[in-house]
């Protein structure tokens, strides 16, 4: 597995796969051909289907230059290796083709090239899955975060401190910002309102209210193009910070305990990324929100003092109970249902942690098996439910708005 530095990426929203990834790919191609007279960029599959709402074209044009770059949209065509495909072409002064490169935005801001000369990912971890890691931890008395430190080196804590600082800033900025999010929907920010109301509620509502507010805050920051951390993606970036922000408050956690929890969460996300997928375009929202819930549930269980088996159980439940979740963003924006899903999943993550902590960690379906099932389920989903906005809630909303507009004469 790669370093968790490749999972936790600090950047701007609204989408790691549709904004951060294409931007990175464009920067790579520009470095190869800085003197090209022009560029032609073709977006395929999911990138083309929801690219307008996800600002994919702007991410590319801001790098290559709007005046010399043509963007072509082909939502009906998928390249062979991943639904998020791009083709870059460098052009001479006479319009002749100098060079071309196919790339794939595979989720979480990561980019893979299609050429044989592309460098393979750098493997940092020596064990491939949760089962082997858990067995090793039990045998040696090691914790998950200690395994992360062993593989990554002590400098990983400096990196995770920056990750946590960015997450915290996103929560606090989101809580203090009001107004309407950019885009065609006109969606109102709600984190501030939820937080104010939750503070006046009794203890039975405080947990749900505050966790919801914290998750909404980060998800709204992401939708507004603010700075967030992919955990494991932009679209699911509110779940891990919301759970840990709340637990820091209620359990009086030290920063060291938070960083240890982030290491464990990153390990869980890495396992899913390696053996399954965190890409909504490839496996639906179960790969994004489901993975984030598993990460947050594992982290929360660790902060409660859970065993390695209880942590694995929490992660398993976090992913298992999102199986089949579709990715159907309304108008191609990372807003409906994405923002509310962050809140629901953050609350669920803490509940799954509490349930795992109350158990002895014994259960019938291992985490690794759920990762396999999630991946197969995602591949079995029709592409209209995998970040294309052709089906599900996106289709229902679109058809209703067409009727409203026809009725009003618009």
C-alpha positions as CSV (number, residue, x, y, z in Angstrom):
1,X,0.0,0.0,0.0
2,X,1.0,3.6,-0.6
3,X,1.7,6.2,2.1
4,X,-1.4,7.7,3.8
5,X,0.1,11.0,2.5
6,X,-1.5,9.9,-0.8
7,X,-4.9,9.5,0.9
8,X,-5.0,12.6,3.0
9,X,-4.5,15.4,0.4
10,X,-4.9,19.1,1.4
11,X,-6.6,21.0,-1.4
12,X,-9.7,22.9,-2.5
13,X,-13.1,21.5,-3.3
14,X,-15.5,20.6,-4.6
15,X,-14.2,17.2,-6.0
16,X,-11.0,15.2,-5.5
17,X,-11.6,13.1,-8.6
18,X,-13.2,15.8,-10.8
19,X,-11.3,18.9,-9.7
20,X,-8.1,18.0,-7.9
21,X,-7.2,15.0,-10.1
22,X,-7.7,16.8,-13.5
23,X,-5.8,19.8,-12.2
24,X,-2.9,17.6,-11.2
25,X,-3.0,15.8,-14.6
26,X,-3.0,19.1,-16.4
27,X,0.0,20.3,-14.4
28,X,1.9,17.0,-15.3
29,X,1.2,17.5,-19.0
30,X,2.0,21.2,-19.0
31,X,5.4,20.4,-17.4
32,X,6.1,18.1,-20.4
33,X,5.1,20.7,-23.0
34,X,5.4,24.2,-21.5
35,X,6.0,25.8,-24.9
36,X,3.1,24.2,-26.8
37,X,1.1,26.7,-28.9
38,X,-2.2,25.1,-27.8
39,X,-3.8,22.2,-26.0
40,X,-6.9,20.0,-26.6
41,X,-8.3,18.2,-23.6
42,X,-11.1,15.5,-24.0
43,X,-13.1,14.5,-20.9
44,X,-14.7,11.1,-20.9
45,X,-17.3,9.2,-19.0
46,X,-18.1,10.6,-15.5
47,X,-15.7,13.5,-15.9
48,X,-17.7,14.7,-18.9
49,X,-21.1,13.9,-17.4
50,X,-20.7,15.9,-14.2
51,X,-17.6,18.0,-15.1
52,X,-19.5,21.3,-15.4
53,X,-20.9,21.1,-11.8
54,X,-17.6,19.8,-10.5
55,X,-15.6,22.6,-12.2
56,X,-13.5,20.1,-14.1
57,X,-13.1,22.4,-17.1
58,X,-12.1,25.3,-15.0
59,X,-9.5,23.2,-13.1
60,X,-7.9,22.2,-16.4
61,X,-8.2,25.7,-18.1
62,X,-6.6,27.4,-15.1
63,X,-3.5,25.3,-15.5
64,X,-3.2,25.2,-19.3
65,X,-4.6,28.6,-20.1
66,X,-8.1,29.3,-21.4
67,X,-7.0,31.2,-24.5
68,X,-5.0,28.3,-25.9
69,X,-7.0,25.3,-24.7
70,X,-10.1,23.5,-26.1
71,X,-12.1,21.2,-23.9
72,X,-14.2,18.5,-25.5
73,X,-16.9,16.6,-23.6
74,X,-17.7,12.9,-24.3
75,X,-19.9,11.6,-21.5
76,X,-21.1,8.7,-23.6
77,X,-17.6,7.3,-24.0
78,X,-15.5,5.6,-21.3
79,X,-11.8,4.9,-21.6
80,X,-10.9,1.3,-20.7
81,X,-9.1,1.7,-17.4
82,X,-11.5,3.9,-15.3
83,X,-14.7,6.0,-15.8
84,X,-12.7,9.2,-15.1
85,X,-10.6,9.4,-18.2
86,X,-8.9,12.4,-19.8
87,X,-6.9,12.8,-23.0
88,X,-4.4,15.6,-23.3
89,X,-3.0,16.7,-26.7
90,X,-0.3,19.3,-27.2
91,X,-0.5,21.2,-30.5
92,X,2.0,23.2,-32.6
93,X,1.5,26.6,-34.1
94,X,-0.1,25.1,-37.2
95,X,-2.5,22.9,-35.1
96,X,-0.4,19.7,-35.7
97,X,-0.3,17.1,-32.9
98,X,2.9,17.2,-31.0
99,X,2.1,14.7,-28.3
100,X,-0.9,13.0,-26.5
101,X,-1.4,11.4,-23.1
102,X,-4.2,9.5,-21.6
103,X,-4.7,9.8,-17.8
104,X,-7.2,8.7,-15.2
105,X,-8.4,10.4,-12.1
106,X,-8.9,7.4,-9.9
107,X,-10.2,9.0,-6.8
108,X,-9.0,11.0,-3.8
109,X,-7.0,13.4,-6.1
110,X,-4.8,10.6,-7.4
111,X,-3.9,10.3,-11.1
112,X,-2.7,7.3,-13.1
113,X,-1.3,7.5,-16.6
114,X,-2.1,4.9,-19.3
115,X,1.4,4.7,-20.7
116,X,3.8,1.8,-20.1
117,X,6.4,4.3,-18.9
118,X,4.3,5.4,-15.9
119,X,5.9,4.8,-12.6
120,X,4.1,2.2,-10.3
121,X,2.9,3.5,-6.9
122,X,5.6,3.4,-4.1
123,X,4.7,0.7,-1.7
124,X,5.1,1.7,2.0
125,X,3.2,-1.0,3.9
126,X,4.4,-4.6,3.8
127,X,1.0,-6.1,4.7
128,X,-1.9,-6.0,2.2
129,X,-5.1,-6.2,4.1
130,X,-6.9,-5.7,7.5
131,X,-6.8,-9.3,8.5
132,X,-3.0,-9.7,8.1
133,X,-2.4,-6.4,9.9
134,X,-4.9,-7.3,12.7
135,X,-3.3,-10.7,13.3
136,X,0.2,-9.1,13.4
137,X,-1.0,-6.5,15.9
138,X,-2.5,-9.1,18.2
139,X,0.6,-11.3,18.0
140,X,3.1,-8.5,18.7
141,X,0.9,-6.3,21.0
142,X,1.1,-3.5,18.4
143,X,-1.6,-0.9,17.7
144,X,-2.7,0.1,14.3
145,X,-1.2,3.6,14.7
146,X,2.1,2.1,15.8
147,X,2.1,0.0,12.6
148,X,1.6,3.2,10.6
149,X,4.5,4.8,12.3
150,X,6.7,1.8,11.7
151,X,6.0,1.9,8.0
152,X,5.8,5.7,7.5
153,X,8.5,6.8,9.9
154,X,8.1,9.3,12.8
155,X,7.9,12.2,10.4
156,X,4.3,11.1,9.6
157,X,3.2,12.9,12.8
158,X,4.2,16.3,11.5
159,X,2.2,15.6,8.3
160,X,-0.8,14.5,10.3
161,X,-0.6,17.5,12.5
162,X,-1.0,19.6,9.3
163,X,-3.9,17.5,8.2
164,X,-5.6,17.9,11.6
165,X,-5.0,21.7,11.6
166,X,-6.6,21.9,8.1
167,X,-9.6,19.8,9.2
168,X,-10.1,21.9,12.3
169,X,-9.9,25.1,10.3
170,X,-12.5,23.8,7.8
171,X,-14.9,22.9,10.6
172,X,-14.6,26.3,12.3
173,X,-14.8,28.3,9.1
174,X,-17.8,26.3,8.0
175,X,-19.6,26.9,11.3
176,X,-19.1,30.7,11.1
177,X,-20.1,31.1,7.4
178,X,-23.6,31.8,6.2
179,X,-25.2,32.4,2.8
180,X,-25.9,30.4,-0.3
181,X,-23.5,27.9,-2.0
182,X,-22.5,28.6,-5.6
183,X,-24.2,26.7,-8.3
184,X,-27.6,26.2,-10.0
185,X,-29.4,24.8,-7.0
186,X,-29.2,27.9,-4.7
187,X,-28.6,25.7,-1.6
188,X,-28.4,27.5,1.7
189,X,-25.6,26.8,4.2
190,X,-27.0,25.1,7.3
191,X,-24.0,24.3,9.6
192,X,-24.2,27.6,11.5
193,X,-27.9,27.1,12.2
194,X,-27.5,23.4,13.3
195,X,-24.7,24.3,15.6
196,X,-26.6,27.2,17.3
197,X,-29.6,25.0,17.8
198,X,-27.7,22.0,19.1
199,X,-26.0,24.1,21.8
200,X,-29.5,24.8,23.3
201,X,-30.7,21.2,23.2
202,X,-30.6,18.6,25.9
203,X,-27.8,15.9,26.1
204,X,-29.9,13.4,24.2
205,X,-29.8,15.6,21.0
206,X,-26.4,17.2,21.6
207,X,-24.4,14.4,20.0
208,X,-26.5,14.2,16.8
209,X,-26.8,18.0,16.5
210,X,-23.1,18.8,17.0
211,X,-21.7,16.0,14.9
212,X,-24.2,17.0,12.1
213,X,-23.2,20.6,12.3
214,X,-19.4,19.8,12.2
215,X,-19.9,17.5,9.1
216,X,-22.1,20.0,7.4
217,X,-19.5,22.7,8.0
218,X,-16.7,20.9,6.2
219,X,-19.0,19.6,3.4
220,X,-20.3,23.1,2.8
221,X,-16.8,24.4,2.7
222,X,-15.9,21.8,0.2
223,X,-18.9,22.6,-2.0
224,X,-18.0,26.3,-1.8
225,X,-14.4,25.6,-3.1
226,X,-12.8,26.0,0.4
227,X,-9.7,24.3,1.7
228,X,-10.3,20.7,3.0
229,X,-8.6,17.4,3.4
230,X,-9.6,14.4,1.2
231,X,-10.6,11.8,3.8
232,X,-10.6,9.8,1.6
233,X,-12.2,12.2,-1.0
234,X,-13.5,15.8,-1.2
235,X,-17.1,14.6,-1.4
236,X,-16.7,12.7,1.9
237,X,-14.3,15.1,3.5
238,X,-16.7,16.1,6.4
239,X,-17.0,12.7,8.1
240,X,-13.7,12.0,9.7
241,X,-13.1,15.6,11.0
242,X,-16.7,15.9,12.3
243,X,-16.3,12.7,14.4
244,X,-12.9,13.6,15.8
245,X,-13.8,17.2,16.4
246,X,-16.8,16.1,18.5
247,X,-14.8,13.4,20.3
248,X,-12.0,15.8,21.1
249,X,-14.6,18.0,22.8
250,X,-16.5,15.3,24.7
251,X,-13.6,13.1,25.6
252,X,-11.0,15.8,26.1
253,X,-8.6,14.1,23.7
254,X,-5.0,15.3,23.4
255,X,-3.7,16.3,20.0
256,X,-1.5,13.2,20.1
257,X,-4.5,11.0,20.5
258,X,-6.2,12.7,17.6
259,X,-3.1,12.1,15.4
260,X,-3.0,8.5,16.4
261,X,-6.7,8.2,15.5
262,X,-6.0,9.8,12.1
263,X,-3.3,7.3,11.4
264,X,-5.7,4.4,12.1
265,X,-8.3,6.0,9.9
266,X,-5.8,6.5,7.2
267,X,-4.8,2.9,7.4
268,X,-8.4,1.8,7.0
269,X,-8.9,4.1,4.0
270,X,-5.7,2.9,2.4
271,X,-6.8,-0.7,2.6
272,X,-10.1,0.1,0.9
273,X,-8.2,2.2,-1.7
274,X,-5.8,-0.7,-2.4
275,X,-8.2,-3.6,-2.4
276,X,-11.3,-1.9,-3.6
277,X,-12.0,1.7,-4.6
278,X,-12.7,5.1,-3.2
279,X,-13.9,6.5,-6.5
280,X,-17.6,7.4,-6.8
281,X,-17.3,7.2,-10.5
282,X,-16.1,3.6,-10.2
283,X,-18.2,2.1,-7.4
284,X,-20.7,4.7,-6.4
285,X,-21.0,6.7,-3.2
286,X,-20.3,3.6,-1.0
287,X,-16.7,4.0,-2.1
288,X,-16.6,7.6,-0.8
289,X,-19.0,8.1,2.1
290,X,-18.9,4.4,3.0
291,X,-15.1,4.4,3.2
292,X,-15.1,7.6,5.2
293,X,-17.6,6.2,7.7
294,X,-15.4,3.1,8.1
295,X,-12.4,5.4,8.7
296,X,-14.2,7.6,11.2
297,X,-15.7,4.6,13.0
298,X,-12.3,3.0,13.4
299,X,-10.7,6.2,14.6
300,X,-13.5,6.8,17.1
301,X,-13.3,3.3,18.5
302,X,-9.6,3.7,19.1
303,X,-10.1,7.0,21.0
304,X,-12.6,5.1,23.2
305,X,-9.9,2.6,24.1
306,X,-11.1,-0.2,21.8
307,X,-9.1,-3.3,21.0
308,X,-7.7,-4.0,17.5
309,X,-10.6,-6.4,16.9
310,X,-13.2,-3.8,18.0
311,X,-11.6,-1.3,15.7
312,X,-11.8,-3.7,12.8
313,X,-15.5,-4.4,13.7
314,X,-16.4,-0.7,13.7
315,X,-14.7,-0.2,10.3
316,X,-16.5,-3.2,9.0
317,X,-19.9,-1.9,10.1
318,X,-19.2,1.5,8.8
319,X,-18.6,0.2,5.3
320,X,-21.1,-2.7,5.4
321,X,-24.1,-0.5,6.1
322,X,-23.3,1.7,3.1
323,X,-23.2,-1.1,0.6
324,X,-25.1,-0.2,-2.6
325,X,-25.1,3.5,-2.0
326,X,-25.4,5.3,-5.3
327,X,-23.6,8.4,-6.5
328,X,-26.2,10.7,-8.1
329,X,-25.3,14.3,-7.5
330,X,-28.1,16.7,-8.4
331,X,-27.0,19.0,-11.4
332,X,-23.5,17.5,-11.1
333,X,-22.8,19.5,-8.0
334,X,-21.3,18.1,-4.8
335,X,-24.2,19.4,-2.8
336,X,-27.4,17.3,-2.9
337,X,-27.3,14.6,-1.5
338,X,-23.6,14.8,-0.8
339,X,-23.6,17.4,2.0
340,X,-26.3,15.7,4.1
341,X,-24.7,12.3,3.5
342,X,-21.6,13.6,5.3
343,X,-23.7,14.5,8.3
344,X,-25.6,11.2,8.4
345,X,-22.5,9.2,8.0
346,X,-20.6,11.0,10.7
347,X,-23.3,10.4,13.2
348,X,-23.4,6.7,12.1
349,X,-19.6,6.4,12.5
350,X,-19.8,7.3,16.1
351,X,-22.8,5.0,16.6
352,X,-20.9,2.1,15.0
353,X,-17.9,2.9,17.2
354,X,-20.1,2.7,20.3
355,X,-21.7,-0.5,19.2
356,X,-18.3,-2.1,18.5
357,X,-16.9,-0.9,21.8
358,X,-19.9,-2.6,23.6
359,X,-19.1,-5.9,21.9
360,X,-16.1,-8.1,22.3
361,X,-15.1,-7.5,18.6
362,X,-16.3,-10.9,17.5
363,X,-18.4,-10.9,14.3
364,X,-19.1,-13.1,11.2
365,X,-18.2,-10.9,8.2
366,X,-14.6,-9.6,8.2
367,X,-13.8,-6.1,7.0
368,X,-11.7,-7.4,4.0
369,X,-14.7,-9.4,2.8
370,X,-16.9,-6.3,2.9
371,X,-14.3,-4.4,0.8
372,X,-14.5,-7.1,-1.8
373,X,-18.3,-7.0,-1.8
374,X,-18.4,-3.3,-2.0
375,X,-16.1,-3.3,-5.0
376,X,-18.2,-6.0,-6.8
377,X,-21.4,-4.2,-5.9
378,X,-20.0,-1.0,-7.4
379,X,-19.0,-2.6,-10.6
380,X,-22.5,-4.2,-10.9
381,X,-24.2,-0.8,-10.6
382,X,-25.3,0.7,-13.9
383,X,-23.2,3.7,-14.8
384,X,-26.1,6.1,-14.3
385,X,-25.7,5.5,-10.5
386,X,-21.9,6.1,-10.6
387,X,-21.4,9.9,-10.6
388,X,-22.9,10.7,-14.0
389,X,-26.1,12.5,-12.7
390,X,-28.1,10.4,-15.3
391,X,-30.2,8.6,-12.7
392,X,-31.4,8.4,-9.1
393,X,-32.0,11.7,-7.2
394,X,-30.3,13.7,-10.0
395,X,-32.8,12.4,-12.6
396,X,-35.8,12.9,-10.3
397,X,-34.8,16.5,-9.4
398,X,-34.1,17.3,-13.1
399,X,-37.4,16.0,-14.3
400,X,-39.3,17.9,-11.6
401,X,-37.5,21.2,-12.4
402,X,-38.3,20.7,-16.1
403,X,-42.0,20.4,-15.2
404,X,-41.9,23.5,-13.0
405,X,-40.2,25.5,-15.7
406,X,-42.7,24.4,-18.3
407,X,-45.5,25.3,-16.0
408,X,-44.1,28.8,-15.4
409,X,-43.5,29.4,-19.0
410,X,-39.7,29.5,-18.6
